[in-house]
Amino acid sequence: MRGGLRVDGDHQIDPRRLAGALVAACERAGVVFHRAWAERLTVVRDRVAGVVTADGTALDAGRVVLAGGSLSGRLAGVPEDVLPPVRPVKGQVVRLIMPQRHGPFLSRTVRAVVRGSHVYLVPRESGELVVGATSEEMGWDTTVTAGGVYELLRDAHELVPGITELPFTETRAGLRPGSPDNAPLLGPTGLEGLLLATGHYRNGVLLTPVTGDAMAHLLSTGELPEEARPFTPQRFSTATALTEQPA
Ligand SMILES: Cc1cc2nc3c(=O)[nH]c(=O)nc-3n(C[C@H](O)[C@H](O)[C@H](O)COP(=O)(O)OP(=O)(O)OC[C@H]3O[C@@H](n4cnc5c(N)ncnc54)[C@H](O)[C@@H]3O)c2cc1C
């Protein structure tokens, strides 16, 4: 160990509980959810008119925020030149259970670089210990592999040797939405009414509040706030910028 940094202001959140809490808060605020797959974007006279869901329902909307994670570049009906350049980046995690008997096994998040790979150990209040995460360019593959689990446990063991004694509860592989520069894609596209909130790569949970604030500001005022402007989709598409026409 070459050195370390203790960050007292560091925090963590359980993304599964965050998603549940957000849905509950939205419902309380009167948001109406259509729990169906968006099959296709409807475009009428070069502007967005809504979406059609998998059960054939047409939902009218003058503005649509495309926030489909790694699938954001695959929504049918979106013209080729405004499709977000998002690719899937595979990440594997392992979950263990910490004993509660003799005080906390680990009371704060530990993150490090081991042999060039980033590894973190996140103790949850529930007693779960999350060890993550691999970063693999494997297309749409979500197989949990022996090699991925081995590397995570090997690197985590180097930081906190006691982890190999813990019960093993879960392995999982997910897909992160990566953009060409791995920074988010936020804001309007060259198609009138189509907005993006995607491409958050490794930081989509962390950036949830700032993304929500930026998109709410854009939808209510028509302007992206200053801090979000470097992340407009236009940075990747001269074609998009050139096709923007006054209404
Ligand atoms: C192993 C792993 C570890 C990670 N660790 C961290 C971390 O420590 N911190 C952090 O900040 N981020 C982390 N991330 C990244 C984070 O999970 C992503 O950045 C974030 O989930 C992106 O959020 P999103 O809402 O844009 O996309 P997603 O979470 O992928 O959600 C998109 C949703 O849209 C749905 N969808 C797509 N297309 C359609 C359609 N046509 N109709 C209806 N629904 C559709 C999908 O099914 C999905 O439910 C990690 C990711 C992985 C895989």
The ligand as a MOL file (V3000), in Angstrom:
LIG
                    3D

  0  0  0     0  0            999 V3000
M  V30 BEGIN CTAB
M  V30 COUNTS 53 58 0 0 0
M  V30 BEGIN ATOM
M  V30 1 C -21.5820 -3.1360 -12.1380 0
M  V30 2 C -21.9120 -1.6820 -12.1970 0
M  V30 3 C -21.4780 -0.8400 -11.1860 0
M  V30 4 C -21.7920 0.5090 -11.2070 0
M  V30 5 N -21.3690 1.3060 -10.1800 0
M  V30 6 C -21.7110 2.6140 -10.1730 0
M  V30 7 C -21.3320 3.4570 -9.0950 0
M  V30 8 O -20.6590 3.0320 -8.1530 0
M  V30 9 N -21.7190 4.7560 -9.1270 0
M  V30 10 C -22.4400 5.2760 -10.1610 0
M  V30 11 O -22.7650 6.4530 -10.1360 0
M  V30 12 N -22.8150 4.5050 -11.2080 0
M  V30 13 C -22.4500 3.1950 -11.2480 0
M  V30 14 N -22.8010 2.4130 -12.3100 0
M  V30 15 C -23.3620 3.0430 -13.5030 0
M  V30 16 C -24.8280 3.3020 -13.3860 0
M  V30 17 O -25.5130 2.1070 -13.0600 0
M  V30 18 C -25.3330 3.8610 -14.7240 0
M  V30 19 O -24.5860 4.9960 -15.0960 0
M  V30 20 C -26.8090 4.2520 -14.5780 0
M  V30 21 O -27.5810 3.1160 -14.2460 0
M  V30 22 C -27.3420 4.8690 -15.8570 0
M  V30 23 O -28.6750 5.2290 -15.5730 0
M  V30 24 P -29.7500 5.3400 -16.7320 0
M  V30 25 O -31.0570 5.5820 -16.0630 0
M  V30 26 O -29.2560 6.2840 -17.7800 0
M  V30 27 O -29.7420 3.8980 -17.4270 0
M  V30 28 P -30.2300 2.5110 -16.8260 0
M  V30 29 O -29.9680 2.4200 -15.3720 0
M  V30 30 O -29.6250 1.4820 -17.7520 0
M  V30 31 O -31.8000 2.5640 -17.0010 0
M  V30 32 C -32.3780 2.6600 -18.2900 0
M  V30 33 C -33.7300 1.9790 -18.2130 0
M  V30 34 O -34.4380 2.2570 -19.4090 0
M  V30 35 C -35.0770 1.0750 -19.8090 0
M  V30 36 N -35.3350 1.1610 -21.2490 0
M  V30 37 C -34.4410 1.2040 -22.2670 0
M  V30 38 N -35.0680 1.2950 -23.4480 0
M  V30 39 C -36.4020 1.3060 -23.1740 0
M  V30 40 C -37.5750 1.3660 -23.9870 0
M  V30 41 N -37.5020 1.4490 -25.3210 0
M  V30 42 N -38.7790 1.3680 -23.3810 0
M  V30 43 C -38.8710 1.2860 -22.0110 0
M  V30 44 N -37.7910 1.2300 -21.1920 0
M  V30 45 C -36.5800 1.2310 -21.7720 0
M  V30 46 C -34.1060 -0.0400 -19.4390 0
M  V30 47 O -34.7700 -1.2730 -19.3760 0
M  V30 48 C -33.6300 0.4620 -18.0820 0
M  V30 49 O -34.4850 0.0310 -17.0690 0
M  V30 50 C -22.5170 1.0430 -12.2930 0
M  V30 51 C -22.9670 0.1910 -13.3060 0
M  V30 52 C -22.6740 -1.1610 -13.2670 0
M  V30 53 C -23.1720 -2.0630 -14.3720 0
M  V30 END ATOM
M  V30 BEGIN BOND
M  V30 1 1 1 2
M  V30 2 1 2 3
M  V30 3 2 2 52
M  V30 4 2 3 4
M  V30 5 1 4 5
M  V30 6 1 4 50
M  V30 7 2 5 6
M  V30 8 1 6 7
M  V30 9 1 6 13
M  V30 10 2 7 8
M  V30 11 1 7 9
M  V30 12 1 9 10
M  V30 13 2 10 11
M  V30 14 1 10 12
M  V30 15 2 12 13
M  V30 16 1 13 14
M  V30 17 1 14 15
M  V30 18 1 14 50
M  V30 19 1 15 16
M  V30 20 1 16 17
M  V30 21 1 16 18
M  V30 22 1 18 19
M  V30 23 1 18 20
M  V30 24 1 20 21
M  V30 25 1 20 22
M  V30 26 1 22 23
M  V30 27 1 23 24
M  V30 28 2 24 25
M  V30 29 1 24 26
M  V30 30 1 24 27
M  V30 31 1 27 28
M  V30 32 2 28 29
M  V30 33 1 28 30
M  V30 34 1 28 31
M  V30 35 1 31 32
M  V30 36 1 32 33
M  V30 37 1 33 34
M  V30 38 1 33 48
M  V30 39 1 34 35
M  V30 40 1 35 36
M  V30 41 1 35 46
M  V30 42 1 36 37
M  V30 43 1 36 45
M  V30 44 2 37 38
M  V30 45 1 38 39
M  V30 46 1 39 40
M  V30 47 2 39 45
M  V30 48 1 40 41
M  V30 49 2 40 42
M  V30 50 1 42 43
M  V30 51 2 43 44
M  V30 52 1 44 45
M  V30 53 1 46 47
M  V30 54 1 46 48
M  V30 55 1 48 49
M  V30 56 2 50 51
M  V30 57 1 51 52
M  V30 58 1 52 53
M  V30 END BOND
M  V30 END CTAB
M  END
